[in-house]
Amino acid sequence: MPVRVTLDVMLAKRKLRARDVAEKIGISETQLSLLRTGKVKGMRFDTLSKLCLVLDCKPGDILDYDIDNADLDA
């Protein structure tokens, strides 16, 4: 999948623990872990907004696009 979640990078830059972020945005640690590892097919805009608010960033700071892995048929 060409869209990659780089949430771990932002957590490290902000020196925040995943547990604390999950609590602040109202999702389980398990769900946040799945987001961090890219094992989800999608993310609600509401969750993305809350992550950006807590991490003081923009969506592009926690999502990346790898054009080399893009496939229009997928």
C-alpha positions as CSV (number, residue, x, y, z in Angstrom):
1,M,0.0,0.0,0.0
2,P,1.5,3.4,-1.0
3,V,0.1,5.3,2.0
4,R,2.2,4.8,5.1
5,V,1.6,5.9,8.7
6,T,4.6,7.6,10.2
7,L,3.0,8.1,13.6
8,D,6.0,6.6,15.5
9,V,8.2,9.4,14.1
10,M,5.9,12.1,15.4
11,L,5.5,10.4,18.8
12,A,9.3,10.3,19.1
13,K,9.7,14.0,18.0
14,R,7.1,15.1,20.5
15,K,8.5,12.7,23.2
16,L,5.1,11.3,23.9
17,R,4.1,7.8,24.9
18,A,1.5,6.0,22.7
19,R,-0.4,5.2,25.9
20,D,-0.9,8.9,26.7
21,V,-1.8,9.8,23.2
22,A,-4.4,7.0,23.0
23,E,-6.0,8.2,26.2
24,K,-6.1,11.8,25.1
25,I,-7.8,11.1,21.8
26,G,-10.1,8.5,23.2
27,I,-9.0,5.3,21.4
28,S,-7.6,2.1,22.9
29,E,-3.9,1.5,23.0
30,T,-4.5,-1.5,20.7
31,Q,-6.1,0.7,18.1
32,L,-3.3,3.2,18.3
33,S,-0.8,0.4,18.0
34,L,-2.5,-0.9,14.8
35,L,-2.4,2.6,13.4
36,R,1.3,3.0,14.2
37,T,2.2,-0.3,12.5
38,G,0.1,0.4,9.5
39,K,-2.1,-2.7,10.0
40,V,-5.3,-0.8,9.3
41,K,-7.0,-0.1,6.0
42,G,-8.2,3.3,6.9
43,M,-8.5,6.0,9.6
44,R,-11.4,8.2,10.5
45,F,-10.9,11.9,9.8
46,D,-12.1,12.5,13.4
47,T,-9.2,10.3,14.7
48,L,-6.7,12.0,12.3
49,S,-7.9,15.4,13.5
50,K,-7.5,14.4,17.2
51,L,-4.0,13.0,16.5
52,C,-3.0,16.2,14.8
53,L,-4.3,18.3,17.6
54,V,-2.5,16.3,20.3
55,L,0.7,16.0,18.3
56,D,0.6,19.6,17.1
57,C,1.1,18.6,13.5
58,K,-0.6,18.3,10.1
59,P,-1.9,15.1,8.5
60,G,1.1,15.1,6.1
61,D,3.4,14.8,9.2
62,I,1.9,11.4,10.1
63,L,1.0,10.1,6.7
64,D,3.3,9.5,3.8
65,Y,2.8,8.4,0.2
66,D,5.2,6.1,-1.6
67,I,4.5,6.5,-5.3
68,D,6.7,3.5,-6.1
69,N,4.1,1.2,-4.4
70,A,1.1,2.8,-6.0
71,D,-1.3,0.5,-7.9
72,L,-4.4,1.9,-9.6
73,D,-5.9,-1.6,-9.8
74,A,-5.9,-2.3,-6.0
